[in-house]
Amino acid sequence: MSESVHIDGVRRPARRTRFPGLRRRGGDTSALWQAAPMALVFTLFFLAPLALTVIVSFWEFTQYSIEPAFVLTNYTDLFDGCLEDLPRLCTTLATYLSTLKFCLLVWLTTLTLGFTVAYSSPSTSAPCRCRWRSSCCARSRFGPRS
C-alpha cells in the first residue's frame, strides 16, 4: 500500500502521480532531456509532414495550381460513384481493403516469426570463457558451429 502523509496531524494517503519519474517542483527531468532529440526528429520528419498533408488535402485543386481554401470536393470526388456500384467495390475502397489485408498479413507474419524466435532463443546462456567474447558467446548462444 502507499505511504501516508501527515499534514496538520491528519493522516491522508499519498497521492499517486501519473508519471512517477517526473516530480512537480525541482524534479529530475533528465529522462525528458534524453527523449527530446528523438521527439524533435519525430515531430520534424513525421508529424509536421503528416499535418501538412492533411491541411493541403482540403485545399482547392485546379488543373495547374493549388489554392488555399477549405473545400471538401477532394473527398467527395475520391468516393464519387462508390455507392452506385455497391456489389462491386470502387477503386478507392478496393485499394483501401487491399492495403488493410496486406497490413494484417504482415502483422501476422511478424507476430508469428517474432514469438517463434523469442521463444526458441535461450533466456540465459553460460558465461563466456574465451578471450574474444563476441565470437565465442555468439557461437555458444546459437548452438555448435557446424
Beta strands, then each sheet from edge to edge (+ up, - down):
strand 1: 4-7
strand 2: 10-13
strand 3: 60-61
strand 4: 66-67
sheet 1: 1+ 2-
sheet 2: 3+ 4-
end
